[in-house]
Every structure is written in C-alpha cells, then in structure tokens.
C-alpha cells in the first residue's frame, strides 16, 4: 500500500506549494547508497528523517484501517465490527510497522556513530524516536505486547527469535521515545511555513498524552484480562522498573495536553459564520480556495497537529475518498447521540420535536450532525418531505471527508485533503478526560478551557456541573459522547470502546436504521417498503420517546464481540517464523 518511490514521497510530504523544486532534484537518494557510505552529513540525516514521513498511516490505508468502519456508529457491516476475527497468515500492519521501525533504528544507530556535533542532527534523531514510538503505539493498540526491537538486526540477530514484550514494557518504550523526541523537536511556531507538516514538539506531546490516556484507561477498565500468562499464550503482565501508576499517567496526559493548549500555536478551525455552521464538514476536505464557498485554503488550518500531508499536484490521495465516505453512513444509534443545542440529550431536552416526519429530529441539533450527514449537496437542506428509505435503512449518507462539489471540484482519486491523525480538538478532549479520570471530577473552569470550546464550535451549550446535577447527566459519559461525535471516522471509536472496557457490550448490540413506529414511514408505503429489509424491525430500547420499533441494520445474532477481540491475533506466519511468539488469548 505504501509508495516505495522515494522522490514521490519527498515531494508529497517534505515541501509545500511554495518550496523550490530544484532542491529536491539535487538530493542524494539513501536507498541508492549503502548504510555504511551514507549518514556522513547533516543533510544525509535530514533526508533520511524526511523519508520516515511516508510511514504515517494515511489515505491509502484509510478505508479498511482508519475510518472505524463497521463500528456501532454506521451502517457499514464488517466482520471485524461483528467480532468475526480469526488469525490470518499475514498482517500488513505488523509487517509494515516493523519495516518502518527498522528505518528509524538505522537513523538512530547512525546518529550514535555520527562524528559531528550532536546538535547538527538533533532534530532528525528526535524525529526518528517519534516515528518509532508512533509505530509501536499503533502495534500496542492492535496486538497488545509485541517484541521490542531498538537495534538494527542482522540475519542472525537473537532478537529474531525473542519473545513478546508485555504491553507495559511496550508503553514504557513509547513513553521513553516520545519524551526523548520532545527534547529535540522544534516548537510548531519555529517550523517554517514551507515545512509545515513536519513533526513538532507539540505533536510529540500530543501523541504521548494520547498514549498515556489510552493505556491508563485500558489498565483501569480492562486490566490484565487480555494479557495472557506469557508462558502458554499472550505477552504476559511484566512491568519494567519505574513503570508509572495509572494516576501518574492520567496526570502526565493532562499536563502534556495543557502544555499544547497553552502554546498558542493551535486553534479550532471555526469558520461557521462564513460556512453556514459547517466548519466540521469543510475542515475535512480542505484544499485550496476552491474547496469551500468561503475561499479558505490549508494555510488557515491551525487545528491539525499531527497529519499526513497531501497536495493535488505533488501527492494526491490516490483513493476514492469521496465515494468511500458514503459507505460509512450514520445509523440511528449514532444519530441519537447528537445533543440538542441546549446541551441536553434528546430524551431530556424540550427542544426535541419527535420522529414523526423524520426531518423533525434534525432541528436544533449539534452542527456536526448536519456536517456529517446533512445531505449530499453543498449546503444543508432539511426537507419537510420525509426521505425515502434506501435498502439498509439509509436516509442520509455520510459526507465527512467527501470533496466539496464532488466530482466537479475534485474527480475520484484526486482528492488531496490532509489526513488528520491528532487534531487540537482531541487534545482538549484528552485533557478533560484525563482530569476526570484522575480526580473523579472536573471544574467548570477546566471544562470551559477544553471540552466546551469543542461544543461551542458545534453550536452546543456548555457542559457545567450544575447542568449535570439538574438533569442527572454523568459527566464522564458526556466527555465520552463528545469524543464519539467529534472524532467520528478518525481511528478512535474501536480503540475507545476497548479501552473503556465496553466493546463487547456495545459492539454486540443490534444496529438500527430509522425509527418506524409512530412515524410517516409506518403509514406511507411510498417511503418505506418493509420487504426490502432483510432483518425487518425490532424494538430499539433507547430513543427520545422510549422504546420504539426501528429497522434492524444488523441484528445482535450477527454480532458476537468478546473480550478476546480486544486484541488482533498475531499473524500465523510470524509465529511459524519465530516459535517464541505466543498467540493472544482466545485465538
């Protein structure tokens, strides 16, 4: 999936539209030189560090890996989302991650051998530490503990037959690498405009905060239940000396997030006034001035902290992003999560108008609902005509990541919006969640400097402790709701459900399409033909009006998530190559 052509990679992620082409034509190619003859000058290290950017998981990998397809939020059904997970012979994440880790290890080893002043290559060494941590954290989320390799291996290296390190040892390695990267990376403010997209100190801080929150909540809610004993299965539960406590991890995650928040280098991309309250639609297809009605381009985006950089001339997405977005259309489960503008859930708000004509449930809702699924045209139109249901129960397709005015502005596979990995909005939500998990409470002031800024862009009233008390809201659940809605399709939903210890409950429940009972669908056969729906109707327990019959998109009989599914099985080929690798429990 990844591009191997080094020149193409450099053009795609190292330069901006204003960079000088001649510079890249004169670059030496490290893949044309042996490692022993390379890494002699700072420029060599710079070029090698730039090559690591091609390893960021991005558009070429998005559809099956990063968009959370098959989760509880959309109508796209996948075997993974149903819990049908079996060991495969190979796994491209495992294979590619170790390839990229080796590239980082080569640079780090050569950095130790460099005869010049260490400060000449400090930034490039720090970048290598960042990328090694990035890939190990991705492996941690997917497999749990894996073998840690921090040297450049040869064919007879003993590490090739080593056992798996525990998840705790792996997190400790990620933490160590990112703390080292933070020391050597530049602040975002010191990265030239022509180099935007390069890793900043704040990107390393944000990834470390995300990693610590992930692991601390996993340990709190999942515990050692997925570890195995390390003798007959799994990676075991060995913790290295100096391993942090859960509270230490929550505190550091909050502190790191606050540091990024206070840096002054990032801000939410909020052009609601210019874009009819659709900032959260246009942010995700932002390219040049033609990508939105307000004429905004990527230079206005100070929200993306860690992202894979694209350009329509130099590095197109080369996958049909706009078409693919349709297949993650939101289901009724997700639609019911969106708050009303008064900050209340639909079952508690007097603003909710009911389900009778379908369009009524869209009034006075979170702007993100309209941004993601408000229609397939350029502007949201909430029609008073109840839409006809398509097979599968989809009245509204998803349009997050869909190109503006598709396919006129961008044809299929030419879309070139940047792929977000960590946004400033997520940093706000990490801060709020880490504080609540640490203290069992969060002040209104802390909410106002984080989560409520995210809600504000969405047109939703602030969350306060008084609001929670008055309406019996669980603040932790509201923080989690914000993550769910804000980070839809950004490779967080499955990981969040697992680290909260609720994946088997949520992902084993049925998926519902639109509500039928008490609506126009129930009486108008032109709008709804029950014979077209394979699984018929069933009672959806949670709606704003109590239990009601709704279309079943996927019944619970098809969905059997279990605790073992929290980790992907180790590829069979890897176990055959290294007999010391033990399979994850349950497989």
Buried (B, 14 or more C-beta within 10 A) or exposed (E): EBEEEBEEBBBBBBBBEEBEEEEBEEBEEBEEEEEEEBBBBBEBBBBBBBBBBBBBBBBBBBBEBBBBBBBBBBBBBEEBBBBEBEBBEEBBBBEBBBEBBBBBBBBBBBBEEBEEEEEBBBBBBBBBBBBBBBBBBBBBBBBBBBBBBBEBEEEEEEEBEBBBBBBBBBBBBBBBBBBBBBEBBBEBEEBEEBBBBBBBBBBBBBBBBBBBBBBBBBBBBBEBEBBBEBEEBBBBBBBBEEBBEBEEBBBBBBBBBBBBBEBEBBEBBBBBEBBBBBBBBBBBBBBBEBBBBBEBBBEBBBBBBBBBBBBBEBBBBBBBBBBBBBBBBBBBBBBBBBBBBBBBBBEBBEBBBBBBBBBBBBEBBBBBBBBBBBBEEBEBEBEEEBBEBBEBBBBBBBBBBBBBBBEEBBEBBBBBBBBBBBBBBBBBBBBBBBBBBBBEEBEBEBBBBBBBBBBBBBBBBBBBBEBBEEBEBEBBEBBBBBBBBBBBBBBBBBBBBBBBBBBBEBBBBBBBBBBBBBBBBBEEEEBBEEEEBEBEBBBBEBBBBEEBBBBBBBBEEBBEBEBBBBBBBBBBBBBEEBEEBBBBBBB
